[in-house]
Amino acid sequence: MDSLPIYDTLANSINDNTLTLLDKKNLITDIQENKKTHELVFAIIKYYQIKNSNNGCGMPYSCKYLKTKDGYKFDIDMLPVKLVKMLIQFFLIHNRSKQNN
């Protein structure tokens, strides 16, 4: 994976590392309510791991694949703060684009 254009946009939009419990809860809600974004969310998480870790192999950040849900489960507290902020920004952009359509 050489490039993920949305990644650079999201990474460049983060200017602080503060994260509240409400931020986390809202992100979890956004992920649960937007199932069509799950593959892209996983790609952003995996790409972040590749760009920022010595270990780009395997499942990122101790996630688990759930056959019953046909998707991945992450513990939000295991993700780096910058990555969580990037995902929050992703959903701000995504939700704005849904409102405009």
Secondary structure, DSSP 8 states (H G I E B T S, - for coil): ----HHHHHHHHH-------HHHHHHHHHHHHH-GGGHHHHHHHHHHHHHHH-S--SSSGGG-EEETTTTEEE--GGGS-HHHHHHHHHHHHHHHHHHHH-
